């Protein structure tokens, strides 16, 4: 039996006074995440019609890979830059 993939989708809301810092930290966060074992897809993009609203779309091979990502990201500069920002995420298991 194969393990389900883990998908996270949602939004990150960034106030105007923090957009510059988030935008500066984002490329490295994306690069490091995409290089993680088990990362199948990772995108964080700002909504062009709603500045400060970032769509987040992640897909990992299994729960273990997702958990490893959460651990790494939680200890990164990205975590510091985005600390306290509103996140509205849905995490689902996708059968393969």
C-alpha positions as CSV (number, residue, x, y, z in Angstrom):
1,X,0.0,0.0,0.0
2,X,1.3,3.4,-0.9
3,X,1.4,6.3,1.5
4,X,-0.9,9.3,0.6
5,X,0.7,12.4,-0.6
6,X,0.3,15.5,1.5
7,X,-1.0,18.7,0.0
8,X,-1.2,22.1,1.6
9,X,-3.1,24.9,-0.1
10,X,-4.2,28.3,1.2
11,X,-3.1,31.9,1.7
12,X,-0.6,33.9,3.7
13,X,-1.6,37.5,4.4
14,X,1.1,40.1,4.7
15,X,0.5,43.6,5.8
16,X,2.0,46.4,3.6
17,X,4.8,47.2,6.1
18,X,6.1,43.6,5.9
19,X,5.7,42.8,2.2
20,X,9.3,44.0,1.3
21,X,10.9,41.7,3.9
22,X,8.7,38.7,2.9
23,X,9.4,39.2,-0.8
24,X,13.1,39.4,-0.1
25,X,13.1,36.2,1.9
26,X,10.7,34.2,-0.4
27,X,13.2,33.2,-3.2
28,X,15.5,31.4,-0.8
29,X,12.6,29.7,1.0
30,X,11.2,28.4,-2.3
31,X,14.7,27.3,-3.4
32,X,15.4,25.4,-0.2
33,X,11.9,23.8,-0.1
34,X,12.0,22.6,-3.6
35,X,15.4,21.0,-2.9
36,X,14.0,19.0,0.1
37,X,13.6,15.2,-0.4
38,X,10.0,14.4,-1.0
39,X,8.9,17.9,-2.2
40,X,6.9,17.4,-5.5
41,X,5.6,20.9,-5.9
42,X,6.0,24.2,-4.0
43,X,4.8,27.6,-5.1
44,X,4.2,30.8,-3.1
45,X,2.8,33.6,-5.3
46,X,1.4,37.1,-4.6
47,X,-2.0,37.9,-6.0
48,X,-1.5,40.7,-8.5
49,X,-4.9,42.1,-7.8
50,X,-4.6,41.9,-4.0
51,X,-1.1,43.0,-2.7
52,X,-0.1,41.2,0.4
53,X,-2.2,38.1,-0.3
54,X,0.1,35.2,-1.2
55,X,-1.2,31.8,-2.5
56,X,0.6,28.8,-1.1
57,X,0.5,25.5,-2.9
58,X,2.6,22.5,-1.6
59,X,2.7,18.8,-2.4
60,X,4.9,16.3,-0.6
61,X,5.3,12.5,-1.3
62,X,4.2,11.6,2.2
63,X,3.6,12.8,5.8
64,X,7.2,12.2,6.7
65,X,8.5,14.5,4.0
66,X,5.9,17.1,4.9
67,X,6.8,16.9,8.6
68,X,10.5,17.3,7.7
69,X,9.7,20.4,5.7
70,X,7.7,21.9,8.5
71,X,10.6,21.3,10.9
72,X,13.2,22.8,8.6
73,X,11.0,25.8,7.6
74,X,10.0,26.4,11.3
75,X,13.7,26.9,12.1
76,X,14.5,29.1,9.1
77,X,14.8,32.8,8.4
78,X,11.5,32.4,6.6
79,X,9.9,31.5,9.9
80,X,11.3,34.7,11.6
81,X,10.3,36.9,8.7
82,X,6.7,35.6,8.6
83,X,6.2,35.1,12.3
84,X,2.7,36.0,13.4
85,X,1.3,36.5,9.9
86,X,-2.2,35.2,9.3
87,X,-2.2,31.8,7.5
88,X,-5.3,30.1,6.1
89,X,-4.2,26.7,5.1
90,X,-5.9,23.4,4.3
91,X,-3.9,20.2,4.5
92,X,-5.2,17.1,2.8
93,X,-4.1,13.6,2.0
94,X,-4.1,12.7,-1.7
95,X,-4.4,9.0,-2.5
96,X,-1.9,7.9,-5.2
